[in-house]
Every structure is written in structure tokens, then in C-alpha cells.
Amino acid sequence: MNATIVLHQWEISPFCQKVARTLRHKGLSYEAVNYNGLLGAKVGRLSKAGKLPVLDVDGLRIQDSTRIARYLDEHYPQTPLYPANPQQRAMAEMWEDWADELLYWFEVYFRLKDPEALAMAVRSAGEGRSTFERLPVKLLLKAGLGLQLYSQGLGRMQREDVEADFRRHLDRIETVLEGSGWLVGPSMTIADIAVGSQLLEVDRTSAPMRPELLSRPKLSAWLDRVRAL
């Protein structure tokens, strides 16, 4: 009997997109429930951490994209996310952590600095709210993201330095992809899904940085394969 799987998500979150891609990678059917705008008030009822994504599998709730990916690989071993080879698995987990803990902040930075990308985030956060309520939402979102970026470090750097660092990261990915076309081993792993989900959100929302992704042929072709999930 197939399990009932529900993904509770922020629609624009790269971590939620990471989980959605892991589910599709494994060929698992699921329902997605978005918590945009006013519905965000209900997130605190889903888990003690009060954060998304949360995956509900027949009533069992798992929070955090990495824990969800590991749960799925353990309970649904078809089309593995993590390589069986110990060295390759370690590399895949390192890429995953790098994407979640470092690359993510570049995505936040470009979202905050790009007026169009910020407007998309505000529309999502303001869904179901009146026009009068949306201005405070925008101010709170900008202030919150700005404080997080300042604490993390990118918010204290000059924009040209942030962009130069981002380009260096892209160059490293391009170099790695010259091997098999994947970040680790001969096929798609959690490394590709985690890193790709962050970069695809930059591609979706940040027009000024999109040419940087497209100008690297191996990276661009690889992103298309991740996007196809």
C-alpha cells in the first residue's frame, strides 16, 4: 500500500524545492501544501522548530531538508540520493552542507538586492493580505533578511566582492562538472539536487545574475537536468 506523502512548503524556498526534487527523483507521488501569506501563521503547528519544509508521511512528520532526504533514502531506497561508495557519499554530503549553509546566503543576498526578486518574495509573503498590509510585510521582510545577512557576513561586504565570490563558486562547479557531468560520481545525487536548487532559485528570481549561470556551458546544461526533475 502506497504511503500518503504531503510536503508542507514555502513556495519560494530553495530548501522546499530541494525536498520536492528528491521526491520526484525517487518517483514518489506527493501533495504540496503552500504556506504563503496568511497561511504562514499555521507553520508553528507542524513542528517544534516552526520551520519549513516539513514532510508528512502517513502522519509521521519530518522537518529539515537534509533529515527528509536521509529519511527518504532509508525508507525508499530506489533511485538513491546518497552514493553507496563511502568516499562519494562523504563528498555528496559535503556538497549538500555547502549548498545549505553557504550557497543559500548568496541566494538571499541577490533576492534582497534585486528589486524584482524582492517584489516576488513580498507578493508571496503578502498573499491574502490587503494592499494596506503589504507595505509593513515588505519592510519586515527587508529588515529581517538584512539582519540575517549582516550576521552571516555577506551583508557587511561590498556588492562587487559578493558577486566576485559568487562567480568563483560558479567557476569551481563548472570545473567539477568537466568530469562526469555530475558533482559526485556518474549520476545525479543529493549534491546536484541541493546545489542546483539554490542556483535555480537565483536563476528564477535574480535577473542580474542569470547571465553568470548561462555563460558557463557545463553548469548551464547541468542546471537544465536538475530543473527537469
C-alpha positions in Angstrom: 0.0 0.0 0.0 1.4 3.4 -1.0 2.0 5.9 1.7 0.3 9.3 1.7 3.0 11.9 1.4 2.4 15.6 2.0 5.1 18.3 1.5 4.4 21.4 3.6 6.4 24.2 2.0 7.2 27.8 1.4 6.7 28.0 -2.4 9.8 30.1 -2.9 12.1 28.3 -0.5 15.1 26.5 -2.2 15.1 24.0 0.7 11.5 23.1 0.0 12.3 22.9 -3.7 15.2 20.6 -2.7 12.7 18.2 -1.0 10.3 18.4 -3.9 13.1 17.4 -6.3 14.2 14.5 -4.0 10.6 13.2 -4.1 10.4 13.4 -7.9 13.9 11.9 -8.2 12.5 8.8 -6.4 9.3 8.8 -8.4 7.2 9.3 -5.3 3.7 10.9 -5.5 3.0 13.7 -3.1 0.7 16.6 -2.4 2.3 20.0 -1.8 0.7 22.5 0.6 1.9 26.1 0.4 2.0 28.4 3.4 2.3 31.7 1.6 1.0 34.9 3.2 -1.6 34.5 6.0 -1.2 30.7 6.0 2.3 31.1 7.3 0.8 31.6 10.8 0.0 27.8 10.8 3.6 26.7 10.3 4.2 26.6 14.0 1.7 23.8 14.4 3.6 21.5 12.1 6.8 21.0 14.1 8.6 22.2 17.2 11.1 24.1 15.1 8.3 26.0 13.4 10.1 25.9 10.1 9.5 24.5 6.6 9.9 22.2 4.8 8.0 19.6 6.8 7.3 16.2 5.2 4.3 14.2 6.4 4.4 10.5 5.6 1.3 8.8 6.8 1.2 11.1 9.8 4.9 10.9 10.6 6.3 14.4 10.3 10.0 15.1 9.4 11.4 18.6 9.5 14.6 19.9 7.8 15.5 19.2 4.2 18.6 17.1 5.0 16.8 14.9 7.5 14.0 14.5 5.0 16.4 13.4 2.3 18.1 10.9 4.5 14.7 9.5 5.7 13.6 9.1 2.1 16.8 7.3 1.1 16.4 4.9 4.0 12.7 4.1 3.5 12.5 4.4 -0.3 15.9 3.1 -1.5 15.0 3.1 -5.2 17.0 5.7 -7.2 19.4 6.6 -4.3 20.1 10.1 -3.3 23.4 9.2 -1.5 26.1 7.1 -3.2 26.9 3.7 -1.7 30.6 4.3 -2.0 31.7 5.8 1.4 34.1 8.4 -0.2 31.5 9.5 -2.7 28.8 9.7 0.0 31.1 11.9 2.1 31.6 14.2 -0.9 27.9 14.3 -1.6 27.1 15.2 2.0 29.8 17.9 1.9 28.3 19.5 -1.2 24.8 19.3 0.4 26.0 21.0 3.6 27.9 23.6 1.5 24.7 24.4 -0.5 22.5 24.6 2.6 24.9 26.6 4.8 26.9 28.8 2.4 25.4 29.0 -1.1 22.0 29.7 0.4 23.2 33.1 1.6 24.1 34.2 -1.8 20.6 33.4 -2.9 19.2 35.5 0.0 21.6 38.4 -0.8 20.6 38.5 -4.5 17.0 38.3 -3.6 17.3 41.2 -1.3 19.4 43.4 -3.6 17.3 42.8 -6.7 14.1 44.9 -6.6 12.2 42.5 -8.9 13.2 39.4 -6.9 12.3 41.1 -3.6 8.9 42.1 -5.1 8.3 38.4 -5.9 9.1 37.5 -2.3 6.8 40.2 -0.9 3.9 39.1 -3.2 4.3 35.6 -1.8 4.5 36.8 1.8 1.6 39.1 1.3 -0.7 36.6 -0.3 -4.2 37.0 1.2 -3.4 40.4 2.8 -4.8 43.7 1.9 -2.9 46.3 0.0 -2.5 48.3 3.2 -0.9 45.4 5.0 1.7 44.6 2.3 3.9 47.6 3.0 4.7 46.5 6.5 5.3 43.0 5.2 7.9 44.4 2.7 9.6 46.4 5.4 9.7 43.5 7.8 11.0 41.1 5.1 13.8 43.5 4.1 14.8 44.2 7.7 14.7 40.5 8.6 16.8 39.4 5.6 19.1 42.3 6.0 19.8 41.4 9.7 20.4 37.8 8.8 22.8 38.7 6.0 24.7 41.1 8.3 25.0 38.5 11.0 26.2 35.9 8.4 28.7 38.2 6.9 27.7 38.8 3.3 25.7 41.8 4.4 28.9 43.6 5.5 30.6 43.1 2.2 30.7 45.4 -0.9 28.3 44.1 -3.6 31.2 43.7 -6.2 33.0 41.5 -3.7 29.9 39.3 -3.1 29.4 39.0 -6.9 33.1 38.1 -7.4 32.9 35.4 -4.7 29.8 34.0 -6.3 31.4 33.8 -9.7 34.4 32.0 -8.2 32.0 29.4 -6.7 30.4 29.0 -10.2 33.8 28.5 -11.8 34.6 25.7 -9.3 31.3 24.0 -10.1 32.0 24.3 -13.8 35.4 22.7 -13.3 33.9 19.8 -11.2 31.3 19.2 -13.9 34.0 18.6 -16.5 34.3 15.1 -15.1 31.1 13.0 -15.3 28.7 15.9 -15.7 27.6 15.5 -12.1 29.0 16.8 -8.9 29.7 13.4 -7.4 30.0 10.1 -9.3 28.4 9.1 -12.6 24.8 10.1 -11.8 22.6 12.6 -10.0 22.9 12.6 -6.2 21.7 14.8 -3.4 24.7 17.0 -4.1 23.3 18.0 -7.5 19.8 18.5 -6.1 20.9 20.6 -3.1 23.3 22.8 -5.1 21.0 23.0 -8.1 18.0 24.0 -6.0 19.9 27.0 -4.7 21.2 28.1 -8.1 17.8 27.6 -9.8 16.2 30.0 -7.3 18.9 32.6 -8.2 18.1 31.9 -11.9 14.4 32.2 -11.3 14.4 35.5 -9.3 17.7 37.4 -9.9 17.9 38.7 -13.5 21.3 40.4 -13.0 22.9 37.1 -12.0 21.2 34.9 -14.6 23.8 35.6 -17.3 26.5 34.2 -15.0 24.7 30.9 -14.8 24.1 30.7 -18.6 27.6 31.7 -19.5 29.2 28.5 -18.1 28.1 25.8 -20.6 28.6 22.7 -18.4 26.9 24.4 -15.4 24.0 25.6 -17.6 23.4 22.2 -19.1 23.6 20.6 -15.7 21.1 23.0 -14.2 18.7 22.1 -17.1 18.9 18.5 -16.0 18.2 19.4 -12.4 15.4 21.7 -13.4 13.8 18.8 -15.3 13.1 16.9 -12.1 
